[in-house]
Amino acid sequence: MSSHDSIPSPSASTTPDATTLLQGLVRCPSVTPAEAGSLAFLESVLAPAGFAVSRPVFSEPGTPDVENLFATIGSGAPHFVFAGHTDVVPPGDPARWSHGPFEGAIEHGMLYGRGAVDMKGGIAAFVAAALGYLAEKPDHRGTISLLITGDEEGPSINGTVKLLEWAAQRGHRFDAAIVGEPTNPNALGDAIKVGRRGSLSGTIIVTGTQGHVAYPHLAVNPIPQLMKLIRRLTAEALDHGNERFDASNLEFIGLEVDNKAWNVIPAEAKARFNIRFNDEWTPETLEAWLMARLEEAAGNEIEFELVMEPTKSTSFLTHSPALIDTLANAIETVTGRRPALSTSGGTSDARFVKDYCPVVEFGLVGQTMHQIDERVAIADLDALTAIYRRFLNDFIG
């Protein structure tokens, strides 16, 4: 199928394949937080197959409203959930793409488009797998649900965290979940993410005394003082990792001085940082570690403030043989690879799901996510669908 061929209507078949579904999703320009037809498209596929579909919109002052989707079919245990997001990052300059970022073009066995890997491809695969499983086993036991947000690439305030609360308030109790993020570094089947490090952000603000650069004795320059504090925080490692997690790391990601003049010593300087931390830390112990070293370096000479950002992103590790072993066996059966159990990388919405049930992440190869010419191999898309399908059969059936 070329990018100019029309996509068959989702209702034309009870089991559309993952490629057809992915093209439909890619052609919805759902740059976060826009829904752009992506959830409506999924509803048009799921509702005819018997899913009860809800699309709640959540709000928070100072943040954009976000539409989400919760679809469920069946009853009783086990209640399994596929989770993911249809929102994508901006495509950048479309002229730099080999094919339009929202065309869903196919060339040489690759499907191009923003979100093809992160993570509309994962959604297309698990929707196709669920529909195929239900068509084969209409009298299946248990419950299958899909929990899909439009806020993962954004502030993650009006998305999965609220959708989980919404579902729990309506009596849904989940037994296990897979988040379809692109987890594989090189080839499909490389790795399952069984945990993640946490994320904590903050700002150091140093207050000086503004003055003329020709009269430094009448001013206090906050920039060298801030650099002294930065050097102290980067002088030692937070930890060296353990058998479960990589080492925690602190990275400064921004320096800010509100001063456009060449002849003025500024009154204030700021440094923003982010820490990715393992299970040896909590946000509270990290803040105490930071404050102790900043106070040591500042002494009585530097006036500073440490401002920490709120976080719901703490480290976690999933212990569920029923989930992990069943998925690993399905991966090995389809790909011939036994996946490593990994906790590396950034955060995902699994950090919210973990509060409701055991959760792992497994999806496509992530090499082109967020890049120009983001793309997925059709063969990988089909194989991922087969993995999810086998997992459903073994976990539920």
C-alpha positions as CSV (number, residue, x, y, z in Angstrom):
1,M,0.0,0.0,0.0
2,S,1.4,3.4,-0.9
3,S,0.9,6.6,1.0
4,H,-1.7,7.6,-1.6
5,D,-3.9,4.5,-1.2
6,S,-7.0,5.0,1.0
7,I,-7.2,3.2,4.3
8,P,-10.0,0.7,4.5
9,S,-12.8,1.8,6.9
10,P,-12.1,0.3,10.3
11,S,-15.6,-1.1,10.4
12,A,-15.0,-3.0,7.2
13,S,-13.2,-5.7,9.1
14,T,-13.4,-6.9,12.7
15,T,-9.7,-7.5,12.7
16,P,-7.8,-4.7,10.9
17,D,-4.1,-5.3,10.8
18,A,-1.6,-3.2,12.7
19,T,-0.3,-1.4,9.5
20,T,-3.7,-0.2,8.6
21,L,-4.3,1.0,12.2
22,L,-1.0,2.7,12.4
23,Q,-1.5,4.6,9.1
24,G,-4.8,5.8,10.4
25,L,-3.3,7.0,13.7
26,V,-0.3,8.6,12.0
27,R,-2.6,10.6,9.8
28,C,-4.0,12.3,12.9
29,P,-1.6,15.1,13.7
30,S,-2.0,14.7,17.4
31,V,0.9,16.9,18.6
32,T,0.4,17.0,22.4
33,P,-2.1,17.9,23.7
34,A,-4.2,17.8,20.6
35,E,-6.5,14.8,20.0
36,A,-6.7,15.5,16.3
37,G,-9.0,12.6,15.6
38,S,-6.7,9.9,17.0
39,L,-9.0,8.8,19.8
40,A,-12.1,9.1,17.6
41,F,-10.3,6.8,15.1
42,L,-9.6,4.2,17.8
43,E,-13.2,4.4,19.0
44,S,-14.4,3.8,15.5
45,V,-12.4,0.5,15.5
46,L,-13.1,-0.6,19.1
47,A,-16.8,0.1,19.5
48,P,-17.9,-2.1,16.6
49,A,-15.9,-5.0,18.2
50,G,-17.9,-4.7,21.4
51,F,-15.7,-2.5,23.5
52,A,-17.4,0.0,25.9
53,V,-15.5,3.2,25.1
54,S,-15.3,6.3,27.2
55,R,-13.4,9.5,26.3
56,P,-13.1,11.6,29.5
57,V,-11.6,15.0,29.3
58,F,-9.5,16.2,32.3
59,S,-8.6,19.7,33.3
60,E,-6.3,21.5,35.7
61,P,-5.8,25.3,36.1
62,G,-2.8,26.4,34.1
63,T,-2.6,23.3,31.9
64,P,-4.4,22.4,28.7
65,D,-7.5,20.2,28.8
66,V,-6.7,16.7,27.6
67,E,-9.0,14.1,26.1
68,N,-8.3,10.4,27.0
69,L,-9.7,7.0,26.1
70,F,-10.7,4.0,28.2
71,A,-12.1,1.0,26.4
72,T,-13.0,-2.3,28.1
73,I,-14.5,-5.6,27.1
74,G,-15.4,-8.8,29.1
75,S,-15.8,-9.2,32.8
76,G,-14.1,-10.6,35.9
77,A,-10.5,-11.6,36.4
78,P,-8.0,-11.6,35.1
79,H,-8.3,-7.9,34.2
80,F,-5.5,-7.0,31.8
81,V,-4.6,-3.5,30.5
82,F,-2.7,-2.2,27.6
83,A,-1.6,1.4,28.1
84,G,-0.2,4.0,25.9
85,H,-0.5,7.5,24.4
86,T,-1.5,8.9,21.1
87,D,0.1,12.3,21.5
88,V,3.3,13.0,19.8
89,V,6.1,15.5,19.8
90,P,6.2,18.2,17.1
91,P,7.6,17.0,13.8
92,G,10.0,19.9,13.2
93,D,10.4,21.1,9.6
94,P,8.3,18.9,7.4
95,A,10.5,19.7,4.4
96,R,13.3,17.7,6.1
97,W,11.2,14.5,6.1
98,S,11.5,12.0,3.3
99,H,7.7,11.7,3.5
100,G,5.3,14.0,5.2
101,P,5.3,13.4,9.0
102,F,1.6,12.8,9.0
103,E,1.2,10.9,5.7
104,G,1.8,7.3,7.0
105,A,3.8,6.6,3.8
106,I,5.3,3.1,3.3
107,E,8.5,2.7,1.4
108,H,10.9,-0.3,1.3
109,G,9.0,-2.1,4.1
110,M,9.1,0.9,6.4
111,L,6.2,3.0,7.6
112,Y,7.1,6.7,8.1
113,G,5.5,9.2,10.4
114,R,5.6,11.1,13.6
115,G,4.6,8.6,16.3
116,A,5.3,5.5,14.2
117,V,7.6,4.3,17.0
118,D,6.7,6.5,20.0
119,M,4.1,5.2,20.4
120,K,1.3,4.9,17.9
121,G,3.0,1.8,16.5
122,G,2.6,0.1,19.9
123,I,-1.0,1.1,20.1
124,A,-1.7,-0.2,16.6
125,A,-0.1,-3.5,17.5
126,F,-1.9,-4.1,20.8
127,V,-5.3,-3.0,19.3
128,A,-4.8,-5.4,16.4
129,A,-3.7,-8.2,18.8
130,A,-6.7,-7.6,21.1
131,L,-9.2,-7.6,18.1
132,G,-7.6,-10.8,16.7
133,Y,-7.7,-12.5,20.1
134,L,-11.4,-11.6,20.6
135,A,-12.4,-12.7,17.1
136,E,-10.8,-16.1,17.8
137,K,-12.1,-16.4,21.4
138,P,-15.4,-14.5,21.7
139,D,-16.2,-16.4,24.9
140,H,-12.9,-15.6,26.5
141,R,-12.7,-15.3,30.3
142,G,-11.6,-12.1,32.0
143,T,-11.4,-8.5,31.0
144,I,-9.3,-6.6,28.5
145,S,-9.0,-2.9,28.7
146,L,-7.1,-0.2,26.8
147,L,-6.0,2.9,28.7
148,I,-4.8,5.6,26.3
149,T,-3.9,9.2,27.0
150,G,-3.1,12.4,25.0
151,D,-0.8,13.8,27.6
152,E,2.3,11.6,27.9
153,E,4.6,13.9,25.8
154,G,3.3,17.0,27.7
155,P,3.1,17.8,31.4
156,S,1.5,14.4,32.2
157,I,-1.1,16.0,34.5
158,N,-4.4,15.5,32.7
159,G,-3.6,12.1,31.3
160,T,-2.8,8.6,32.6
161,V,-2.6,9.6,36.3
162,K,-6.2,11.0,36.2
163,L,-7.5,8.3,33.9
164,L,-6.4,5.6,36.3
165,E,-8.2,7.4,39.2
166,W,-11.3,7.8,37.0
167,A,-11.3,4.0,36.2
168,A,-10.7,3.1,39.8
169,Q,-13.6,5.2,40.9
170,R,-15.8,3.2,38.5
171,G,-14.8,-0.1,40.1
172,H,-12.1,-1.3,37.7
173,R,-9.4,-3.3,39.4
174,F,-6.4,-4.3,37.2
175,D,-4.3,-7.4,37.6
176,A,-1.5,-6.5,35.2
177,A,-0.5,-4.0,32.5
178,I,1.8,-3.6,29.5
179,V,2.8,-0.1,28.4
180,G,3.6,-0.2,24.7
181,E,6.5,2.2,24.8
182,P,9.5,1.5,22.4
183,T,11.8,-0.4,24.8
184,N,14.1,-2.2,22.4
185,P,17.5,-0.6,21.7
186,N,18.5,-2.6,18.6
187,A,16.1,-5.4,17.7
188,L,12.6,-6.4,18.7
189,G,12.9,-8.7,21.7
190,D,16.0,-7.1,23.2
191,A,14.5,-5.9,26.4
192,I,11.5,-5.7,28.7
193,K,11.4,-2.7,31.0
194,V,10.6,-4.1,34.4
195,G,11.2,-0.8,36.3
196,R,12.4,2.7,36.0
197,R,14.5,5.2,37.8
198,G,12.6,8.2,39.3
199,S,12.9,11.8,38.1
200,L,13.4,14.9,40.3
201,S,13.9,18.5,39.2
202,G,14.9,21.6,41.0
203,T,16.4,25.1,40.7
204,I,19.2,26.7,42.7
205,I,18.8,30.5,43.0
206,V,21.7,32.6,44.1
207,T,21.1,36.2,45.1
208,G,23.8,38.8,44.8
209,T,24.0,42.6,44.7
210,Q,23.6,44.3,41.4
211,G,26.2,46.9,40.5
212,H,28.5,48.4,37.8
213,V,31.2,46.1,36.4
214,A,33.7,48.9,36.9
215,Y,33.0,48.9,40.6
216,P,32.9,45.2,41.6
217,H,33.7,46.1,45.2
218,L,30.3,47.7,45.5
219,A,28.5,44.6,44.1
220,V,28.2,40.9,44.8
221,N,28.3,38.8,41.6
222,P,26.0,35.7,42.0
223,I,27.5,33.9,39.0
224,P,30.8,32.8,40.5
225,Q,28.9,31.9,43.7
226,L,26.5,29.8,41.7
227,M,29.4,28.0,40.0
228,K,30.8,27.2,43.4
229,L,27.6,25.5,44.4
230,I,27.4,23.6,41.1
231,R,31.0,22.3,41.5
232,R,30.1,21.0,44.9
233,L,27.1,19.1,43.7
234,T,29.0,17.5,40.8
235,A,32.1,16.7,42.9
236,E,30.8,13.2,44.0
237,A,28.6,10.5,42.6
238,L,25.1,10.1,44.1
239,D,25.7,6.3,44.1
240,H,27.2,3.6,41.9
241,G,24.1,1.7,41.0
242,N,23.2,-1.8,42.0
243,E,22.1,-5.1,40.6
244,R,18.7,-3.7,39.8
245,F,19.4,-0.2,38.6
246,D,22.0,2.0,36.9
247,A,23.7,4.7,38.9
248,S,21.7,7.8,39.8
249,N,22.8,10.9,38.0
250,L,22.4,14.6,38.5
251,E,22.6,16.8,35.3
252,F,22.4,20.6,35.1
253,I,20.2,21.5,32.2
254,G,19.9,25.3,32.3
255,L,21.7,28.4,33.5
256,E,19.7,31.6,33.7
257,V,20.8,35.2,34.3
258,D,18.3,38.0,33.5
259,N,20.8,40.5,32.3
260,K,21.2,42.0,28.8
261,A,23.6,44.8,29.7
262,W,27.4,44.4,29.2
263,N,28.3,46.8,32.1
264,V,26.0,45.4,34.9
265,I,26.7,42.8,37.5
266,P,23.4,40.9,37.8
267,A,21.4,40.6,41.0
268,E,20.5,36.9,40.6
269,A,21.6,33.7,38.9
270,K,19.7,30.4,38.6
271,A,20.7,26.8,37.7
272,R,18.1,24.2,36.8
273,F,18.9,20.5,37.2
274,N,17.3,17.1,36.9
275,I,18.2,13.9,38.8
276,R,17.4,10.4,37.6
277,F,17.5,8.3,40.7
278,N,17.4,4.6,41.6
279,D,15.8,2.7,44.4
280,E,18.5,3.8,46.9
281,W,16.8,7.2,47.0
282,T,13.5,9.0,47.6
283,P,12.7,12.6,46.7
284,E,13.0,13.5,50.4
285,T,16.4,11.9,50.9
286,L,17.7,13.5,47.7
287,E,16.5,16.9,48.8
288,A,18.3,16.4,52.1
289,W,21.5,15.4,50.3
290,L,21.3,18.4,48.0
291,M,20.7,20.9,50.9
292,A,23.5,19.5,53.0
293,R,26.1,20.0,50.3
294,L,24.8,23.4,49.2
295,E,24.9,24.7,52.8
296,E,28.4,23.3,53.2
297,A,29.6,25.1,50.0
298,A,27.7,28.3,50.8
299,G,28.9,28.7,54.3
300,N,28.0,32.2,55.5
301,E,29.1,33.8,52.2
302,I,26.5,32.8,49.6
303,E,22.8,33.5,49.8
304,F,20.9,30.8,48.0
305,E,17.5,29.1,47.7
306,L,16.8,25.5,46.6
307,V,13.4,25.2,44.9
308,M,12.3,21.6,44.2
309,E,9.6,20.8,41.7
310,P,6.7,18.5,42.7
311,T,7.2,14.9,41.4
312,K,5.1,11.7,41.2
313,S,8.0,10.0,39.4
314,T,9.7,7.6,41.9
315,S,11.7,4.6,41.1
316,F,10.0,1.2,40.9
317,L,10.7,-2.4,40.2
318,T,8.0,-4.9,39.1
319,H,8.0,-8.4,40.7
320,S,5.4,-10.5,38.9
321,P,6.5,-13.8,37.3
322,A,2.9,-14.2,35.9
323,L,3.4,-11.0,33.9
324,I,7.1,-11.0,33.2
325,D,7.6,-14.6,32.4
326,T,4.5,-14.9,30.2
327,L,5.6,-11.9,28.2
328,A,9.2,-13.1,27.9
329,N,8.1,-16.5,26.7
330,A,5.9,-14.9,24.1
331,I,8.8,-12.7,22.9
332,E,11.1,-15.7,22.7
333,T,8.6,-17.7,20.8
334,V,8.0,-15.1,18.2
335,T,11.5,-13.6,17.9
336,G,13.9,-16.3,19.1
337,R,15.4,-13.8,21.6
338,R,15.2,-14.1,25.4
339,P,14.7,-10.4,26.4
340,A,16.9,-8.8,29.1
341,L,15.0,-7.4,32.1
342,S,16.0,-3.7,32.1
343,T,15.4,-0.6,34.2
344,S,17.4,1.8,32.1
345,G,16.2,4.9,30.2
346,G,13.8,7.7,31.1
347,T,10.4,7.7,32.7
348,S,7.1,6.8,31.2
349,D,3.4,6.6,32.3
350,A,4.3,3.2,33.8
351,R,5.3,5.2,36.9
352,F,1.5,5.9,37.4
353,V,0.3,2.5,36.5
354,K,2.5,0.8,39.0
355,D,0.4,2.2,41.8
356,Y,-2.6,0.1,40.5
357,C,-1.1,-3.2,39.3
358,P,2.1,-4.9,38.2
359,V,3.3,-3.2,35.0
360,V,6.1,-3.7,32.4
361,E,6.9,-1.9,29.2
362,F,7.5,-3.6,25.9
363,G,7.2,-2.2,22.4
364,L,9.1,-1.4,19.2
365,V,12.7,-0.6,18.5
366,G,13.3,3.0,19.7
367,Q,16.1,4.1,17.5
368,T,14.1,6.7,15.5
369,M,11.7,8.0,18.1
370,H,11.4,11.9,18.2
371,Q,13.7,12.1,15.1
372,I,13.2,13.4,11.6
373,D,11.9,10.4,9.5
374,E,10.7,8.5,12.5
375,R,9.8,5.0,11.1
376,V,9.0,1.4,11.9
377,A,9.6,-1.8,9.9
378,I,6.4,-3.4,8.9
379,A,7.9,-6.7,9.9
380,D,8.5,-5.5,13.4
381,L,5.0,-4.2,13.6
382,D,3.6,-7.6,12.6
383,A,6.0,-9.4,15.0
384,L,5.0,-7.1,17.9
385,T,1.3,-7.8,17.2
386,A,2.1,-11.5,17.3
387,I,3.8,-11.2,20.6
388,Y,0.9,-9.3,22.2
389,R,-1.5,-11.8,20.7
390,R,0.4,-14.8,22.1
391,F,0.7,-13.0,25.5
392,L,-3.1,-12.5,25.7
393,N,-3.7,-16.1,24.8
394,D,-1.3,-17.3,27.5
395,F,-2.1,-14.7,30.2
396,I,-5.9,-14.7,29.9
397,G,-6.7,-17.9,28.0
